[in-house]
Amino acid sequence: MKKLGLSLSGFAALSVLLAGLGLGATASRSLDIGALEALSRNAAFDQFVEDLWPEARRKGISPNLYRQAFAGVTPDPRIFARQTSQAEFSTPIWTYIDKRVSADRIARGKSMQETHARALQAVERRYGVDKYIVASIWGMETNFGSFTGKMSVIRSLATMAFSGQRKKYGRKQLLGALDILQSGDISLDQFTGSWAGAMGHTQFIPLTYNAYAVDMTGDGKRDIWNSVPDALGSTANYLKKRGWKNHMPWGWEVRLPRGFNYRMAGKDGTRSVAAWAKLGVQPAGQRRFGVADVRARLLLPVGRHGPAFLVTRNFDAILAYNRSISYALAVAHLGDRLAGKGPFVANWPTDMKLLSRSDNRELQELLSARGFDTGGTSGTIGPRTRSAISSY
C-alpha cells in the first residue's frame, strides 16, 4: 500500500531520539514506563490510521483530506476513560426528568422559541413534525445550543475505532465523519462535538448526519454547528423518516381504573385510544384524548406505583433518537411544557429502592434461565426485560 506520509511514533522513534542524544540502554530503562506505553500506543495508532486508508479511499476520500484530518492526531485518553466507566446505579427517571425539564430550561426554551419562531414554523410546515418536540430535542441535547461539544470529532472517533468496547461503532462513524469533511459542509477546525462524536445543536452522529441532515437556509451547506435552522430542520427530517405522523400527539399521561390488569402494558398491548377508554383508562387531570382511532400502548416507566402513559408511534420516533425511555419521556414532557401544558399529575415513587446494574443483570440471568426473553443480560432494563417481568 502506498504510504500517506503520516508521522509515525513509537519505539523506533524513541531509539532514534536516544541515539541522537548519545544515550544508551541505561537511560532508556530509566524512562517513565507510562511514557513508553504512550509511545507504543501511538505507534499502533499510526498503523491503524495507515490501515484504514484503503477503506477511506474506496469511499471517495481524497489523500489530501485524509492526511490533513489525521495530521498530529493521537489517541485521546479521555475517550478510553469514558468507554470503560459505567455507573453501577442509573439515575432514577424522576431525577432525570426533573433535572432536564427544569423551570430554567422551560424559560430558556420559550425565549429561544420566540427568537427562532420563523425557523421552527418553517420546519413544522416542511416536515409535519411538532415544532415543540423539535425545540425540546434541541433543549435536551445542548440546552438550546449552550454546549455543543468542543472535542475533535476525528480524534474522538478515531480513538474509539482504534481501541475499546465500541470499535465497530467508532470505525463506521469515523468513515462517516470523513465523508462530512469531504462534502465541504464544515471545515476541519470547526468539526467538533461530544466525546462520542455527537455534533451540532441537536447532536447528530456522523452516519445520522449523512442520512438526514438538511440545508434549510439554501446556502448549499448542511451546517448543524452554526445554523439553527439547519439543525432544527435536520432533526425534524430525522423524526419524519423514523415514523412521525403529523397532527398525532406523542401520548398522554393517564389514570388507570381500580383492578386494572397491568399485563396489558407494553408493545404487545397496542390498541386504539377508544378501546383503552372502554377499559376505563382516562387522561390524567382535566385533559381529553381528543382522538379515538389513534393506536397507543400503555407505558409504565416504574411499574404500577408511578405515572402511567398511553404512547403513540410518535413516541417511538422520539425513542429512535435515543433508545432511553427516560430520554424520550423527558423530550415529550419538555415539548408539552414549551407548548404551555402543565406538569405531570401523578407523583413519582421517589422513596422506591432502585436496583443496581449488577442486580439488574442477576434478574435478567434468572429470567433468561426460566425461558423468558430479556434481550440480553447487560444490566440495562429495556422493553424485553420489562415484558419478561410482566409475564413472570
C-alpha positions as CSV (number, residue, x, y, z in Angstrom):
1,M,0.0,0.0,0.0
2,K,1.2,3.5,-0.8
3,K,2.2,5.4,2.3
4,L,0.5,8.7,3.0
5,G,3.5,10.2,4.7
6,L,1.8,10.2,8.1
7,S,4.2,10.8,11.0
8,L,4.7,7.6,12.9
9,S,5.8,7.3,16.5
10,G,6.8,4.5,18.8
11,F,9.8,2.6,20.0
12,A,11.6,3.1,16.7
13,A,11.3,6.8,17.0
14,L,12.4,6.5,20.7
15,S,15.5,4.7,19.7
16,V,16.4,7.3,17.1
17,L,15.9,10.0,19.7
18,L,18.1,8.3,22.3
19,A,20.8,7.7,19.8
20,G,20.8,11.3,18.8
21,L,21.2,12.4,22.4
22,G,24.0,9.9,22.9
23,L,22.1,8.0,25.5
24,G,22.3,4.2,25.8
25,A,20.2,1.4,27.3
26,T,20.7,2.6,30.9
27,A,19.0,5.9,30.1
28,S,16.3,4.1,28.1
29,R,15.5,1.9,31.1
30,S,15.1,5.0,33.3
31,L,12.4,6.4,31.2
32,D,8.9,6.5,32.7
33,I,7.0,3.3,31.9
34,G,3.9,5.4,31.2
35,A,5.8,7.3,28.5
36,L,6.9,4.1,26.9
37,E,3.4,2.8,26.9
38,A,2.1,6.0,25.4
39,L,4.7,5.8,22.6
40,S,3.8,2.2,21.9
41,R,0.1,3.1,21.8
42,N,0.8,6.0,19.4
43,A,2.8,3.7,17.1
44,A,-0.1,1.2,17.0
45,F,-2.5,4.1,16.4
46,D,-0.4,5.4,13.5
47,Q,-0.5,1.9,12.0
48,F,-4.3,1.9,12.5
49,V,-4.6,5.1,10.5
50,E,-2.5,3.7,7.7
51,D,-4.6,0.5,7.6
52,L,-7.8,2.5,7.5
53,W,-6.8,4.4,4.4
54,P,-7.7,1.9,1.7
55,E,-11.3,1.7,3.0
56,A,-11.5,5.5,3.1
57,R,-10.1,5.8,-0.4
58,R,-12.8,3.4,-1.7
59,K,-15.4,5.7,-0.2
60,G,-14.1,8.6,-2.2
61,I,-11.9,10.3,0.4
62,S,-9.1,12.2,-1.1
63,P,-5.5,11.6,0.0
64,N,-5.0,15.3,0.9
65,L,-8.1,15.4,3.1
66,Y,-7.2,12.2,4.8
67,R,-3.7,13.4,5.5
68,Q,-5.0,16.7,6.9
69,A,-7.7,15.0,9.0
70,F,-5.1,12.8,10.8
71,A,-2.2,15.2,11.0
72,G,-0.9,15.3,14.5
73,V,-3.8,13.2,15.8
74,T,-3.1,10.9,18.8
75,P,-5.4,8.7,20.9
76,D,-7.4,10.7,23.4
77,P,-7.0,9.2,26.9
78,R,-10.3,10.8,27.9
79,I,-12.1,8.6,25.5
80,F,-10.6,5.4,27.0
81,A,-11.8,6.5,30.4
82,R,-15.3,7.3,29.2
83,Q,-15.7,4.0,27.5
84,T,-14.6,2.0,30.5
85,S,-16.6,3.9,33.1
86,Q,-20.2,2.6,33.7
87,A,-22.2,3.7,36.6
88,E,-23.4,0.9,38.9
89,F,-26.6,2.8,39.7
90,S,-28.6,4.5,37.0
91,T,-30.3,7.9,37.6
92,P,-33.9,7.5,38.6
93,I,-36.3,8.6,35.9
94,W,-37.9,11.2,38.2
95,T,-34.5,12.8,38.9
96,Y,-33.6,12.6,35.2
97,I,-36.8,14.4,34.1
98,D,-36.7,16.9,36.9
99,K,-33.2,17.9,36.0
100,R,-33.8,18.2,32.3
101,V,-37.3,19.7,32.4
102,S,-36.4,22.3,34.9
103,A,-38.0,25.7,35.3
104,D,-34.8,27.4,33.9
105,R,-34.8,25.2,30.8
106,I,-38.5,25.7,30.2
107,A,-38.0,29.5,30.5
108,R,-34.9,29.4,28.2
109,G,-36.8,27.2,25.7
110,K,-39.7,29.6,25.5
111,S,-37.3,32.5,24.9
112,M,-35.5,30.6,22.2
113,Q,-38.8,29.7,20.6
114,E,-39.6,33.4,20.2
115,T,-36.1,34.1,18.8
116,H,-36.3,31.3,16.3
117,A,-40.1,31.3,15.7
118,R,-39.8,31.6,11.9
119,A,-37.3,28.7,11.7
120,L,-39.5,26.5,13.8
121,Q,-42.6,27.3,11.8
122,A,-40.8,26.6,8.6
123,V,-39.6,23.3,9.9
124,E,-43.0,22.3,11.0
125,R,-44.6,23.2,7.7
126,R,-42.0,21.4,5.6
127,Y,-41.7,18.2,7.6
128,G,-45.0,18.0,9.5
129,V,-43.3,17.5,12.9
130,D,-44.5,19.2,16.0
131,K,-42.3,22.3,16.4
132,Y,-42.4,22.0,20.2
133,I,-40.9,18.5,20.0
134,V,-38.2,19.7,17.7
135,A,-37.4,22.5,20.1
136,S,-37.5,20.1,23.0
137,I,-34.8,17.9,21.4
138,W,-32.7,20.9,20.9
139,G,-33.1,21.8,24.6
140,M,-32.4,18.2,25.7
141,E,-29.3,17.8,23.6
142,T,-27.5,21.1,24.1
143,N,-29.7,23.3,26.2
144,F,-30.6,25.2,23.1
145,G,-27.1,25.5,21.8
146,S,-25.4,26.3,25.1
147,F,-23.0,23.3,24.9
148,T,-22.5,21.6,21.5
149,G,-19.1,19.9,22.4
150,K,-15.6,21.2,21.7
151,M,-13.8,17.9,21.2
152,S,-12.3,16.9,17.8
153,V,-14.8,14.6,16.1
154,I,-12.0,12.9,14.2
155,R,-9.8,12.3,17.2
156,S,-12.7,11.1,19.4
157,L,-14.0,8.6,16.8
158,A,-10.5,7.5,15.8
159,T,-9.7,6.7,19.4
160,M,-12.9,4.7,19.7
161,A,-12.2,2.9,16.4
162,F,-8.7,2.1,17.5
163,S,-9.3,0.6,20.9
164,G,-12.1,-0.1,23.4
165,Q,-15.5,-1.6,23.7
166,R,-17.0,0.3,20.7
167,K,-14.5,-0.3,17.9
168,K,-17.1,-1.2,15.3
169,Y,-19.2,1.9,16.1
170,G,-16.1,4.1,16.1
171,R,-14.9,2.8,12.7
172,K,-18.2,3.3,10.9
173,Q,-18.8,6.7,12.4
174,L,-15.2,7.8,11.7
175,L,-15.6,6.9,8.0
176,G,-18.8,8.8,8.0
177,A,-17.1,11.8,9.6
178,L,-14.5,11.8,6.8
179,D,-17.5,11.9,4.3
180,I,-18.7,15.0,6.0
181,L,-15.3,16.7,5.7
182,Q,-15.1,15.6,2.0
183,S,-18.6,17.2,1.4
184,G,-17.3,20.6,2.5
185,D,-20.2,21.2,4.8
186,I,-17.8,22.0,7.7
187,S,-14.1,22.8,8.0
188,L,-11.7,20.7,10.0
189,D,-11.1,23.3,12.6
190,Q,-14.9,23.6,13.3
191,F,-15.5,19.9,13.2
192,T,-16.2,19.4,16.9
193,G,-18.6,17.5,19.1
194,S,-19.0,15.3,22.1
195,W,-16.6,12.6,23.3
196,A,-18.8,10.0,21.3
197,G,-18.8,12.1,18.1
198,A,-22.2,13.7,18.5
199,M,-22.3,17.0,16.7
200,G,-24.0,20.4,16.5
201,H,-27.1,21.9,18.1
202,T,-29.0,18.6,18.1
203,Q,-26.1,16.2,18.4
204,F,-26.2,14.1,15.3
205,I,-23.6,11.4,14.9
206,P,-21.9,11.3,11.5
207,L,-23.9,8.5,9.9
208,T,-27.1,10.1,11.0
209,Y,-25.9,13.4,9.7
210,N,-25.1,11.9,6.3
211,A,-28.5,10.3,6.1
212,Y,-30.8,13.0,7.5
213,A,-29.1,16.4,7.7
214,V,-30.7,19.1,5.5
215,D,-29.9,22.6,4.3
216,M,-32.8,24.9,5.5
217,T,-31.1,28.2,4.6
218,G,-30.3,27.5,1.0
219,D,-26.6,28.3,1.3
220,G,-25.5,24.9,0.0
221,K,-24.3,23.5,3.3
222,R,-25.9,21.4,6.0
223,D,-24.4,23.3,8.9
224,I,-25.8,21.9,12.1
225,W,-23.0,23.5,14.1
226,N,-23.6,27.2,13.3
227,S,-27.1,27.3,11.7
228,V,-30.0,26.8,14.0
229,P,-32.5,26.4,11.0
230,D,-30.3,23.6,9.5
231,A,-30.1,21.8,12.9
232,L,-33.8,22.0,13.6
233,G,-34.7,21.0,10.0
234,S,-32.3,18.1,10.2
235,T,-33.9,16.9,13.5
236,A,-37.4,17.2,12.0
237,N,-36.4,15.3,8.9
238,Y,-35.0,12.5,11.1
239,L,-38.2,12.2,13.1
240,K,-40.3,12.2,10.0
241,K,-38.2,9.5,8.4
242,R,-38.4,7.5,11.7
243,G,-42.2,7.4,11.6
244,W,-43.5,10.7,13.0
245,K,-47.1,11.3,11.9
246,N,-48.4,14.8,11.6
247,H,-51.1,16.0,13.9
248,M,-50.8,13.0,16.2
249,P,-49.8,13.5,19.8
250,W,-46.9,11.6,21.3
251,G,-49.2,10.4,24.0
252,W,-51.0,11.2,27.3
253,E,-50.5,10.8,31.0
254,V,-53.4,8.6,32.1
255,R,-55.3,7.3,35.1
256,L,-55.9,3.6,35.4
257,P,-59.1,2.1,36.9
258,R,-59.1,0.1,40.1
259,G,-58.3,-3.5,39.5
260,F,-56.6,-2.8,36.2
261,N,-54.7,-5.7,34.5
262,Y,-51.1,-4.5,34.3
263,R,-50.2,-7.2,32.0
264,M,-51.8,-5.2,29.2
265,A,-48.8,-2.8,29.3
266,G,-46.1,-3.0,26.7
267,K,-45.9,-3.1,22.9
268,D,-48.0,-6.3,22.7
269,G,-50.9,-4.4,24.2
270,T,-51.3,-1.7,21.4
271,R,-54.9,-0.8,20.7
272,S,-57.0,2.2,19.8
273,V,-57.5,5.0,22.2
274,A,-61.2,4.3,22.1
275,A,-60.5,0.7,23.2
276,W,-58.4,1.9,26.1
277,A,-61.2,4.3,27.1
278,K,-63.7,1.4,27.2
279,L,-61.3,-0.4,29.6
280,G,-61.6,2.6,31.9
281,V,-58.3,4.3,31.0
282,Q,-58.7,8.1,31.1
283,P,-56.5,11.1,30.6
284,A,-54.9,12.4,33.9
285,G,-56.1,15.8,35.1
286,Q,-58.7,17.7,33.0
287,R,-57.2,16.7,29.7
288,R,-59.1,14.9,26.9
289,F,-57.8,12.4,24.4
290,G,-59.3,14.3,21.5
291,V,-58.9,11.3,19.2
292,A,-60.4,7.9,19.1
293,D,-58.8,5.8,16.3
294,V,-55.2,6.5,17.1
295,R,-53.4,3.4,18.3
296,A,-51.4,3.5,21.5
297,R,-49.8,1.3,24.1
298,L,-49.5,1.6,27.8
299,L,-46.2,2.7,29.3
300,L,-45.4,2.2,33.0
301,P,-41.9,3.6,33.4
302,V,-41.6,2.5,37.1
303,G,-44.4,-0.1,37.2
304,R,-47.8,0.2,38.9
305,H,-46.6,2.7,41.6
306,G,-45.8,5.6,39.3
307,P,-47.3,7.7,36.5
308,A,-48.9,5.8,33.6
309,F,-48.9,6.9,29.9
310,L,-50.5,5.9,26.7
311,V,-47.9,6.5,23.9
312,T,-48.3,6.5,20.2
313,R,-46.0,5.8,17.2
314,N,-44.7,9.4,17.6
315,F,-43.2,8.4,21.0
316,D,-41.4,5.6,19.2
317,A,-40.0,8.2,16.7
318,I,-38.5,10.1,19.7
319,L,-37.1,6.8,21.0
320,A,-35.3,6.3,17.7
321,Y,-33.3,9.5,18.5
322,N,-32.2,8.0,21.8
323,R,-33.3,4.5,23.0
324,S,-33.8,5.6,26.6
325,I,-37.3,5.7,28.0
326,S,-36.2,8.4,30.4
327,Y,-34.9,10.5,27.5
328,A,-38.0,10.0,25.3
329,L,-40.4,10.9,28.1
330,A,-38.3,13.9,29.1
331,V,-38.4,15.1,25.4
332,A,-42.2,14.6,25.3
333,H,-42.8,16.3,28.6
334,L,-40.5,19.3,27.8
335,G,-42.3,19.7,24.5
336,D,-45.6,19.8,26.3
337,R,-44.3,22.4,28.7
338,L,-43.0,24.6,25.9
339,A,-46.4,24.3,24.4
340,G,-47.9,25.7,27.6
341,K,-49.2,22.5,29.2
342,G,-48.8,21.6,32.8
343,P,-46.6,19.2,34.8
344,F,-47.3,15.5,35.3
345,V,-50.3,14.9,37.6
346,A,-49.2,11.6,39.4
347,N,-46.3,11.6,41.8
348,W,-43.2,9.5,41.2
349,P,-42.3,7.0,43.9
350,T,-39.2,8.8,45.0
351,D,-38.8,6.6,48.0
352,M,-38.6,3.5,45.9
353,K,-35.3,1.5,46.3
354,L,-33.6,1.1,43.0
355,L,-31.7,-2.0,41.8
356,S,-28.0,-1.7,40.9
357,R,-26.7,-2.6,37.5
358,S,-25.4,-5.9,38.9
359,D,-28.9,-6.5,40.5
360,N,-30.5,-6.0,37.1
361,R,-28.0,-8.3,35.5
362,E,-28.8,-11.0,38.0
363,L,-32.5,-10.5,37.4
364,Q,-32.1,-10.9,33.7
365,E,-30.0,-14.0,34.1
366,L,-32.7,-15.6,36.3
367,L,-35.5,-14.7,33.9
368,S,-33.4,-16.0,30.9
369,A,-32.8,-19.2,32.7
370,R,-36.5,-19.7,33.1
371,G,-37.0,-19.2,29.4
372,F,-38.0,-15.5,29.3
373,D,-36.6,-13.2,26.6
374,T,-34.9,-10.3,28.3
375,G,-32.9,-9.1,25.2
376,G,-29.6,-9.9,26.9
377,T,-28.0,-9.6,30.3
378,S,-26.3,-6.2,30.1
379,G,-27.8,-4.9,33.3
380,T,-29.9,-2.3,31.5
381,I,-33.6,-2.8,31.8
382,G,-35.2,-2.4,28.3
383,P,-38.6,-3.3,26.8
384,R,-37.9,-7.0,26.6
385,T,-36.9,-7.2,30.2
386,R,-40.0,-5.3,31.3
387,S,-42.1,-7.6,29.2
388,A,-40.4,-10.6,30.8
389,I,-41.0,-9.3,34.3
390,S,-44.7,-8.7,33.5
391,S,-45.1,-12.2,32.1
392,Y,-43.3,-13.9,35.0
